[in-house]
């Protein structure tokens, strides 16, 4: 019986996170914040990293947690804590891109360093991953953002909430992202 009394484990996790945030909001207990941080910090950082560079992702991630601490009272429980947190991170990222006038700019990719021939299998996997990362980096921002949020296992509704777009727009962005990725990856294969 166990978990059936409380619903699914996933539901329990969302409820537990909401409860943690509400308790943090009421008590400002740093241990409650630490629990939330352990659950979501890595995923938030990697989402921001895929949209920017390491330094900016780290800065924005920290700012996101500071905002959570400062504005915890603004959490109304209408979405999951993860969705709310990612929306804060996304808004900070867009604000930073606007400040830098980079809103529609495509990020440049770095090349892999030369590796020894004895690690050929690792090199091939790295090259395949690099091709995929390079292709993702070439996607328009809104397509890349929707794809990265989907890879973070957000539902269409949650992506819609995070981005402030309607679900149909999110679906369209994801469809175009997949089409563009396919074209970009086929182009890279032809060039090589």
WOUR-V887220 format. One record per residue. N is the residue number from 1. RES is the residue in three letters. PHI is phi in degrees with one decimal (NA if undefined). Layout:
((N/RES/PHI) (N/RES/PHI))
//
This chain:
((1/UNK/NA) (2/UNK/29.1) (3/UNK/-66.0) (4/UNK/-62.1) (5/UNK/-65.1) (6/UNK/-108.2) (7/UNK/93.7) (8/UNK/-72.6) (9/UNK/-62.3) (10/UNK/-61.9) (11/UNK/-63.1) (12/UNK/-61.0) (13/UNK/-63.2) (14/UNK/-66.4) (15/UNK/-62.0) (16/UNK/-62.0) (17/UNK/-66.2) (18/UNK/-62.2) (19/UNK/-64.3) (20/UNK/-58.9) (21/UNK/-65.6) (22/UNK/-64.1) (23/UNK/-66.2) (24/UNK/-63.4) (25/UNK/-58.0) (26/UNK/-78.8) (27/UNK/-114.9) (28/UNK/57.0) (29/UNK/-73.2) (30/UNK/-63.1) (31/UNK/-67.9) (32/UNK/-67.9) (33/UNK/-64.6) (34/UNK/-60.3) (35/UNK/-63.9) (36/UNK/-64.4) (37/UNK/-59.9) (38/UNK/-61.6) (39/UNK/-73.2) (40/UNK/-122.2) (41/UNK/-61.4) (42/UNK/-63.2) (43/UNK/-63.4) (44/UNK/-63.4) (45/UNK/-59.3) (46/UNK/-67.0) (47/UNK/-62.1) (48/UNK/-66.2) (49/UNK/-62.7) (50/UNK/-68.4) (51/UNK/-99.0) (52/UNK/-149.0) (53/UNK/-112.2) (54/UNK/-60.7) (55/UNK/-65.2) (56/UNK/-65.7) (57/UNK/-60.4) (58/UNK/-66.0) (59/UNK/-61.9) (60/UNK/-69.1) (61/UNK/-62.2) (62/UNK/-63.6) (63/UNK/-63.0) (64/UNK/-61.8) (65/UNK/-68.3) (66/UNK/-64.3) (67/UNK/-63.5) (68/UNK/-59.6) (69/UNK/-62.9) (70/UNK/-74.9) (71/UNK/-113.5) (72/UNK/-56.9) (73/UNK/-67.2) (74/UNK/-78.5) (75/UNK/-74.9) (76/UNK/-101.2) (77/UNK/81.5) (78/UNK/-78.8) (79/UNK/-136.1) (80/UNK/-70.4) (81/UNK/-60.7) (82/UNK/-61.3) (83/UNK/-61.5) (84/UNK/-62.3) (85/UNK/-64.9) (86/UNK/-66.0) (87/UNK/-64.1) (88/UNK/-61.2) (89/UNK/-60.1) (90/UNK/-61.9) (91/UNK/-63.2) (92/UNK/-63.9) (93/UNK/-63.6) (94/UNK/-63.8) (95/UNK/-59.2) (96/UNK/-67.1) (97/UNK/-62.5) (98/UNK/-64.2) (99/UNK/-60.9) (100/UNK/-87.4) (101/UNK/57.4) (102/UNK/-116.4) (103/UNK/-51.5) (104/UNK/-106.0) (105/UNK/-69.5) (106/UNK/-92.3) (107/UNK/-71.0) (108/UNK/-83.4) (109/UNK/-107.1) (110/UNK/-96.0) (111/UNK/-91.6) (112/UNK/-73.2) (113/UNK/-69.5) (114/UNK/-67.4) (115/UNK/-116.2) (116/UNK/-69.1) (117/UNK/-60.7) (118/UNK/-68.5) (119/UNK/-114.8) (120/UNK/-57.5) (121/UNK/-63.4) (122/UNK/-64.4) (123/UNK/-60.7) (124/UNK/-63.5) (125/UNK/-65.1) (126/UNK/-64.2) (127/UNK/-64.9) (128/UNK/-64.2) (129/UNK/-65.0) (130/UNK/-65.3) (131/UNK/-60.8) (132/UNK/-65.4) (133/UNK/-60.4) (134/UNK/-64.4) (135/UNK/-65.3) (136/UNK/-62.4) (137/UNK/-64.1) (138/UNK/-83.8) (139/UNK/-66.7) (140/UNK/-56.7) (141/UNK/-51.3) (142/UNK/-65.8) (143/UNK/-70.8) (144/UNK/-61.9) (145/UNK/-60.9) (146/UNK/-61.2) (147/UNK/-63.3) (148/UNK/-65.1) (149/UNK/-67.2) (150/UNK/-65.1) (151/UNK/-66.3) (152/UNK/-81.2) (153/UNK/70.4) (154/UNK/-79.7) (155/UNK/-75.0) (156/UNK/-59.0) (157/UNK/-64.2) (158/UNK/-69.0) (159/UNK/-62.2) (160/UNK/-58.7) (161/UNK/-66.3) (162/UNK/-64.2) (163/UNK/-88.4) (164/UNK/73.6) (165/UNK/-112.5) (166/UNK/-74.8) (167/UNK/-57.5) (168/UNK/-62.4) (169/UNK/-66.0) (170/UNK/-61.6) (171/UNK/-59.5) (172/UNK/-63.4) (173/UNK/-61.6) (174/UNK/-67.3) (175/UNK/-62.5) (176/UNK/-64.9) (177/UNK/-61.5) (178/UNK/-64.3) (179/UNK/-63.0) (180/UNK/-65.3) (181/UNK/-61.8) (182/UNK/-59.7) (183/UNK/-62.9) (184/UNK/-62.5) (185/UNK/-69.3) (186/UNK/-67.1) (187/UNK/-64.5) (188/UNK/-62.2) (189/UNK/-64.0) (190/UNK/-67.9) (191/UNK/-65.4) (192/UNK/-78.0))
//
